[in-house]
Amino acid sequence: MKNMYAVKCLYSYKFYDINHNLIEDVIPSWEERIILIKANSIEEVENKIDKYAKEYENSYINEDNQIVEIRLYEIIDIYALFDSNNRTNIEVYSNIFSAKEKDIKKVLNITYPLGD
């Protein structure tokens, strides 16, 4: 029986004008997502995660006529949850926040301190 694994992913939201120039005065947003993946091992999860995580990437035009690009920034963690017969690739957590890209590691360290 396959185990259920949770994978925490961090996505960046960047904003561009209609000519695809980065809008410098809009602070990028960030989204944390946890998706569930069924697999026989953590190695199998690692082989599947790029596909599942990248399926969420997207571009669209918002109400301010800005191009918003959502891109995978980093896989933060993978951990086993439980055995399950439920379907795979289920989002169980999402959190969108704003931070400058140069500050993201500091924000993550405050939110998820890893110790020394």
C-alpha positions as CSV (number, residue, x, y, z in Angstrom):
1,M,0.0,0.0,0.0
2,K,1.3,3.5,-0.8
3,N,1.9,6.1,1.8
4,M,0.6,9.6,1.7
5,Y,3.3,12.3,1.8
6,A,2.9,16.0,2.3
7,V,5.1,18.3,0.2
8,K,5.4,22.0,1.2
9,C,6.1,24.2,-1.8
10,L,6.9,28.0,-1.9
11,Y,5.7,29.9,-5.0
12,S,6.5,33.5,-6.0
13,Y,4.0,35.9,-7.5
14,K,5.7,38.6,-9.6
15,F,4.0,41.5,-11.4
16,Y,4.8,42.8,-14.9
17,D,3.5,45.6,-17.1
18,I,1.9,44.8,-20.4
19,N,5.3,44.9,-22.1
20,H,6.5,42.2,-19.6
21,N,8.8,44.6,-17.7
22,L,9.0,43.8,-13.9
23,I,7.0,46.4,-11.9
24,E,9.6,47.3,-9.3
25,D,7.2,49.2,-6.9
26,V,4.9,46.1,-6.4
27,I,6.3,43.9,-3.6
28,P,6.2,40.3,-4.8
29,S,3.8,38.0,-3.1
30,W,4.5,34.5,-1.9
31,E,2.4,31.4,-1.5
32,E,3.0,28.4,0.6
33,R,1.1,25.2,-0.4
34,I,1.1,21.7,0.9
35,I,0.1,19.0,-1.5
36,L,-0.5,15.4,-0.9
37,I,1.2,12.7,-3.0
38,K,0.8,8.9,-2.8
39,A,4.0,7.0,-3.2
40,N,5.9,3.9,-2.0
41,S,8.9,5.9,-0.8
42,I,10.2,9.4,-0.3
43,E,12.4,8.8,-3.4
44,E,9.3,8.2,-5.5
45,V,7.8,11.5,-4.1
46,E,11.0,13.3,-5.1
47,N,10.6,11.9,-8.7
48,K,7.0,13.1,-8.9
49,I,7.1,16.4,-7.1
50,D,8.5,18.5,-9.9
51,K,5.6,17.6,-12.2
52,Y,2.9,18.2,-9.5
53,A,4.5,21.4,-8.2
54,K,4.9,22.9,-11.6
55,E,1.3,22.2,-12.6
56,Y,0.3,25.0,-10.3
57,E,2.5,27.6,-12.1
58,N,0.4,30.1,-14.0
59,S,0.3,33.6,-15.7
60,Y,-2.7,35.8,-15.8
61,I,-3.7,39.5,-16.1
62,N,-5.1,41.0,-12.9
63,E,-7.7,43.7,-12.5
64,D,-4.9,46.4,-12.6
65,N,-3.9,45.1,-16.1
66,Q,-0.7,43.7,-14.7
67,I,0.7,40.3,-15.8
68,V,1.0,38.1,-12.7
69,E,3.4,35.2,-12.9
70,I,3.2,32.3,-10.4
71,R,6.3,30.2,-10.3
72,L,7.7,27.5,-8.1
73,Y,10.5,29.0,-6.0
74,E,11.4,26.2,-3.7
75,I,10.4,22.8,-2.3
76,I,10.6,23.4,1.4
77,D,9.8,20.0,2.9
78,I,8.6,16.5,2.2
79,Y,7.2,14.3,5.0
80,A,5.2,11.1,5.4
81,L,1.7,11.5,6.7
82,F,-0.2,8.2,6.7
83,D,-1.4,5.3,4.6
84,S,-4.4,6.3,2.5
85,N,-6.5,5.3,-0.5
86,N,-7.4,8.9,-1.2
87,R,-6.5,10.6,-4.4
88,T,-3.2,12.3,-4.9
89,N,-2.1,16.0,-5.6
90,I,-4.6,17.5,-3.0
91,E,-3.8,20.9,-1.7
92,V,-4.1,20.9,2.1
93,Y,-2.6,24.3,2.9
94,S,-2.0,27.6,1.2
95,N,-0.7,30.9,2.5
96,I,-0.1,34.0,0.3
97,F,2.0,36.8,1.7
98,S,4.1,39.8,0.4
99,A,7.9,40.2,0.8
100,K,10.7,41.4,-1.4
101,E,12.7,38.5,-2.9
102,K,15.9,39.6,-1.3
103,D,14.1,39.2,2.1
104,I,12.4,35.9,1.5
105,K,15.1,33.7,3.2
106,K,14.9,36.0,6.3
107,V,11.1,35.8,6.4
108,L,11.2,32.0,6.1
109,N,13.8,31.7,8.8
110,I,11.6,33.8,11.1
111,T,8.5,31.7,10.2
112,Y,10.3,28.3,10.2
113,P,13.4,28.6,12.3
114,L,15.8,25.7,11.5
115,G,18.2,26.3,14.3
116,D,22.0,26.4,14.0
